[in-house]
Amino acid sequence: MQSIEPVLAEGAEAVTAVLDAGLADALGAERAARWRVERAGYRPTAHMLGSGAGILAAVLTSGRPATAATKIVDLWTSPEAPTDAADRLIAGVIAAAAERGDAAVKWELPEDAAVPASAAALGFAPLRAPWGAVGTEATQGLVHWLIPLTHDEPGYYGQTTLFTCGAVAALIATERHGSPGFGGETVPDRDLEIDFWRRASNYPACEPLGLAVTVQEHVGSRGAVEVALDHPGPVLLEDFTGFDYDFRAELQRESRKRAADLGIPVDTARIPMTDVAARVAAGEQALLLIDEAPMHADPGPHWIVAHAAAGPYVVVEDPWVNQATGETWVDTHDLPIHIDDLERLVAWGPEGYRGVIFLSPR
């Protein structure tokens, strides 16, 4: 029999090689297809006991770049595997994540799968089921936090369009303040998502001041909104000229006036992420305008909401689920990010300006 010492196959090509060497046959066609999802760039790694035809147990993990979480995609054990094989592999995944500097290890399971009996003993607890997750709802999630982090876990909703991230992030945040949000019985979730976007939109993006105004109007007296934006003029208009630029700039001037009317403070100094983390740790939430390039190697403005923080980590809800790379809501809910990565993420445009909206109890 082959050695049963743990073996790693890191990267998409290495995982494919392991599958082709015999693991795919052991997994079966349907399960092997899940392992073959194109995860290049998302740290795919096969953790195995044994090698070649002698693989006795295997775990596939992945992780979004510029974040501090590893996700267990699948765990397989052979009937001939030692009884502790699965636990040894999962413990190895946890140890590797801690060494990498992660704040959490997540575990994704099919909706109808039994939670492994040893999951709790290994430190995993169930994640709150999402309100909506753009086709990945049939998944359950567990999390093992590697750092002390006591926080109220928010609900999760995945944006259903390419352009409603700001609306969704805002609605996730305002739900804490008792405002109408997702999962309600009166207005269908998607109707609420689109309606909020239409009120906040600069067509198609939500810029910081317009989004802040809409958040303040939505939360009313239950919350107070502040903006930090280190750019004096219109933003998120880098790709527009002529009339397309002018009418959007006019809308932003109106949003700035409306913000003043509502008493929303606007700080034009560049805010460091250490300040954001401190305010979030103290109980505020922060909508963050990020560049998606560090996460997905594809630049684009995007909104996420930071709702908890501990040490050098901020925990966010990201409305975007990249299903093409095998992501589910388990990846994007309660997602920790190191503050150094936030410094890279929270910047947009050639000037790298920074837009942050704080929401706090009034």
C-alpha positions in Angstrom: 0.0 0.0 0.0 1.1 3.5 -0.7 2.2 5.9 2.1 -0.7 7.3 4.0 1.2 10.5 4.9 -0.7 13.6 3.9 0.1 14.8 0.3 -0.8 18.1 -1.3 -1.6 18.9 -5.0 -1.7 22.7 -5.2 -3.1 24.5 -8.2 -5.6 23.7 -10.9 -3.2 21.6 -13.1 -2.0 19.6 -10.1 -5.6 18.8 -9.0 -6.4 17.7 -12.6 -3.4 15.5 -12.7 -4.5 13.8 -9.5 -8.0 13.2 -10.8 -6.6 11.8 -14.1 -4.3 9.5 -12.1 -7.2 7.6 -10.6 -9.0 9.8 -8.1 -11.7 10.6 -10.6 -12.6 6.9 -11.0 -12.8 6.6 -7.2 -15.0 9.7 -6.9 -17.4 8.7 -9.7 -18.4 10.9 -12.6 -20.8 13.3 -10.9 -18.6 14.0 -8.0 -15.4 14.2 -10.1 -17.2 16.9 -12.2 -17.4 19.0 -9.1 -13.7 18.7 -8.6 -13.0 19.6 -12.2 -14.8 23.0 -12.0 -12.4 25.7 -13.3 -11.0 27.2 -10.1 -7.6 28.4 -11.4 -6.7 31.6 -9.5 -8.9 30.5 -6.5 -6.2 28.4 -4.8 -7.6 24.9 -5.6 -5.8 22.3 -3.5 -6.2 18.5 -3.1 -5.2 17.3 0.3 -4.8 13.5 0.2 -3.8 10.5 2.3 -2.0 8.2 -0.1 -1.2 8.8 -3.7 -1.9 7.4 -7.2 -4.2 4.3 -7.1 -3.6 4.1 -3.3 -5.5 7.3 -2.3 -7.5 6.5 0.8 -9.0 10.0 1.5 -9.0 13.3 -0.2 -10.3 16.9 0.4 -10.6 19.6 -2.2 -10.2 23.2 -0.9 -10.4 26.6 -2.6 -10.2 30.2 -1.5 -10.9 33.6 -3.1 -7.8 35.7 -3.5 -7.4 38.8 -1.2 -9.5 37.2 1.5 -8.7 35.3 4.6 -10.8 32.1 4.3 -10.3 28.6 3.0 -13.3 26.6 1.9 -13.6 22.8 2.0 -15.4 22.0 -1.3 -15.6 18.2 -0.8 -14.4 15.4 1.4 -14.1 11.8 0.1 -12.9 8.7 1.9 -12.3 5.2 0.6 -14.0 2.2 2.3 -10.5 1.0 3.0 -9.5 4.3 4.7 -8.5 4.3 8.4 -11.4 5.5 10.7 -9.5 8.7 11.5 -8.5 9.5 7.8 -11.2 12.2 7.3 -10.4 13.9 10.7 -6.7 13.9 9.9 -7.2 15.6 6.6 -9.6 18.2 8.0 -7.2 18.9 10.8 -4.5 19.4 8.2 -6.6 21.8 6.3 -7.2 23.8 9.4 -3.5 23.9 10.3 -2.6 25.0 6.7 -5.1 27.8 6.8 -3.8 29.0 10.1 -0.3 29.0 8.8 -1.4 30.9 5.7 -2.9 33.6 8.0 -6.6 32.8 7.4 -9.2 33.8 9.9 -11.7 31.1 9.0 -12.1 27.7 7.4 -15.5 27.0 5.8 -17.1 23.7 4.9 -19.5 23.5 2.0 -22.0 20.5 1.9 -24.9 19.6 -0.4 -28.2 20.6 1.1 -29.3 17.0 1.8 -25.9 15.8 3.0 -25.4 14.7 6.7 -23.1 16.9 8.6 -20.0 14.8 9.6 -20.3 13.6 13.2 -16.9 15.0 14.0 -17.5 18.5 12.6 -18.4 20.1 15.9 -15.4 18.4 17.6 -13.2 19.9 15.0 -14.6 23.4 15.7 -17.2 23.8 13.0 -20.6 25.4 13.5 -23.5 25.9 11.1 -23.8 29.1 9.1 -27.1 30.9 8.9 -29.0 29.9 5.8 -29.2 32.7 3.2 -32.3 34.6 2.2 -31.3 34.2 -1.4 -28.1 33.0 -3.1 -28.6 33.2 -6.9 -28.8 29.5 -7.6 -26.6 28.2 -4.8 -29.2 27.9 -2.1 -29.1 24.1 -2.2 -25.9 24.2 -0.2 -25.3 24.2 3.6 -22.3 25.8 5.2 -20.2 25.4 8.3 -17.4 27.6 9.7 -14.5 27.2 12.0 -13.2 30.6 13.1 -9.4 30.6 13.7 -9.6 33.9 15.6 -11.7 35.0 18.6 -14.7 36.7 16.9 -18.0 37.2 18.7 -20.5 38.8 16.4 -24.1 38.8 15.3 -24.2 36.8 12.0 -26.2 38.8 9.4 -28.5 37.4 6.8 -27.2 36.9 3.3 -28.6 37.7 -0.1 -26.8 37.3 -3.4 -27.4 40.1 -6.0 -29.5 38.9 -9.0 -28.0 41.3 -11.5 -24.6 42.6 -12.4 -25.4 46.1 -11.2 -27.3 45.9 -7.9 -24.4 45.2 -5.5 -24.8 48.6 -3.8 -28.5 48.1 -3.2 -28.0 44.6 -1.9 -25.1 45.5 0.4 -27.1 48.4 1.8 -30.2 46.3 2.4 -28.2 43.7 4.2 -26.8 46.4 6.4 -30.0 48.2 7.2 -31.7 45.0 8.2 -29.8 45.2 11.5 -31.7 48.4 12.2 -35.1 47.0 11.7 -35.7 48.5 8.3 -37.6 46.6 5.6 -35.1 44.1 4.3 -34.8 40.7 2.6 -36.8 37.7 3.8 -39.8 39.9 4.5 -43.4 38.8 3.8 -44.7 41.9 2.2 -42.3 42.8 -0.7 -40.6 40.0 -2.7 -36.8 40.1 -2.2 -36.0 40.8 -5.8 -38.6 43.6 -6.1 -37.0 45.2 -3.1 -33.5 44.8 -4.6 -34.5 46.5 -7.9 -36.6 49.2 -6.3 -33.7 50.2 -3.9 -31.3 50.2 -6.8 -33.5 52.5 -8.9 -33.6 55.0 -6.1 -29.9 54.9 -5.4 -28.6 54.4 -9.0 -26.3 56.7 -11.0 -27.1 54.3 -13.9 -25.9 51.6 -13.6 -23.6 52.1 -10.7 -24.4 53.3 -7.2 -22.0 56.1 -6.3 -21.3 56.9 -2.6 -23.4 60.0 -2.1 -26.5 58.7 -3.9 -26.2 55.4 -2.1 -25.8 57.1 1.3 -28.8 59.3 0.7 -31.0 56.3 -0.2 -29.7 54.4 2.9 -30.5 57.3 5.2 -34.0 57.6 3.7 -34.5 53.8 4.0 -33.3 53.5 7.6 -34.9 56.8 8.8 -34.5 57.7 12.4 -33.2 54.2 13.3 -29.7 54.9 11.9 -27.2 57.6 11.1 -25.2 57.7 7.9 -21.8 59.2 7.2 -19.6 59.3 4.1 -15.9 59.3 3.6 -15.0 60.1 0.0 -11.6 61.6 -0.9 -12.6 62.9 -4.4 -14.2 66.3 -4.9 -16.0 65.7 -8.1 -18.2 63.0 -9.8 -17.0 59.5 -9.3 -17.5 56.1 -11.1 -17.7 58.0 -14.4 -14.3 57.1 -15.9 -15.8 55.4 -18.9 -18.3 58.1 -19.8 -18.1 61.3 -22.0 -20.4 63.9 -23.4 -24.1 63.7 -22.5 -23.6 60.3 -20.8 -21.1 61.9 -18.4 -23.0 65.2 -17.9 -26.3 63.8 -16.8 -24.7 61.4 -14.3 -22.6 64.2 -12.9 -25.7 66.3 -12.5 -27.4 63.5 -10.6 -24.3 63.3 -8.3 -24.5 67.1 -7.6 -28.1 66.6 -6.7 -27.2 63.7 -4.4 -24.6 65.9 -2.7 -27.2 68.6 -2.1 -29.7 66.0 -0.8 -27.0 64.6 1.6 -26.5 68.1 3.0 -30.3 68.5 3.4 -30.4 65.3 5.4 -27.5 66.2 7.6 -25.2 63.4 6.2 -21.6 64.4 7.1 -19.1 64.0 4.1 -15.4 63.7 5.1 -13.1 64.4 2.1 -10.0 63.2 3.9 -8.7 59.8 2.8 -9.7 57.3 5.5 -7.3 54.5 6.5 -8.6 51.0 6.7 -7.4 50.9 10.3 -10.0 53.5 11.1 -12.7 51.6 9.3 -11.8 48.4 11.2 -11.9 50.2 14.5 -15.3 51.7 13.8 -16.7 48.4 12.6 -15.3 46.6 15.7 -17.1 49.2 17.8 -20.5 48.4 16.3 -20.8 50.4 13.1 -21.2 48.9 9.6 -19.4 50.2 6.6 -20.3 49.9 2.9 -17.1 49.7 1.0 -16.5 50.6 -2.6 -13.9 48.1 -3.8 -12.1 47.2 -7.0 -12.7 43.5 -7.7 -9.3 43.0 -9.4 -7.5 41.7 -6.4 -10.3 39.1 -5.8 -11.1 38.1 -9.4 -8.2 39.4 -11.6 -10.9 41.5 -13.3 -11.2 45.2 -12.5 -14.7 46.5 -11.7 -16.3 48.7 -9.0 -18.3 46.8 -6.4 -19.9 47.3 -3.1 -19.6 45.1 0.0 -20.6 45.6 3.6 -18.3 45.2 6.6 -20.2 44.2 9.7 -17.6 42.8 12.2 -13.9 43.1 12.9 -11.3 41.6 15.2 -7.6 42.1 15.2 -6.3 42.7 11.7 -9.4 41.2 10.1 -12.7 42.8 8.9 -15.7 40.5 8.1 -17.9 41.3 5.2 -20.9 40.3 3.2 -20.1 40.2 -0.5 -23.3 40.1 -2.7 -21.4 38.7 -5.7 -21.2 34.9 -6.0 -18.8 33.8 -8.8 -20.5 30.6 -9.7 -18.3 30.0 -12.7 -15.4 29.3 -10.4 -17.3 27.1 -8.1 -18.3 29.7 -5.5 -21.5 29.5 -3.5 -22.9 31.7 -0.8 -20.7 29.9 1.7 -17.7 31.7 0.1 -19.2 35.2 0.2 -21.1 35.2 3.5 -19.3 36.2 6.7 -16.1 36.5 4.7 -13.0 37.7 6.6 -10.5 40.0 4.8 -7.1 41.1 6.2 -6.8 44.8 6.6 -3.7 44.9 4.3 -5.9 43.4 1.5 -8.6 46.0 2.3 -6.1 48.7 1.7 -5.7 47.3 -1.9 -9.4 46.6 -2.4 -10.9 49.9 -1.2 -9.7 52.1 -4.0 -11.1 52.8 -7.5 -10.1 54.6 -10.7 -6.7 55.9 -11.9 -6.5 58.1 -8.8 -7.4 55.2 -6.4 -10.1 57.2 -4.6 -11.8 55.7 -1.6 -15.6 55.6 -0.9 -16.9 54.4 2.4 -20.4 54.8 3.9 -20.8 54.3 7.6 -24.1 53.2 9.2 -24.5 53.4 12.9 -27.4 53.3 15.4 -28.8 56.7 16.1 
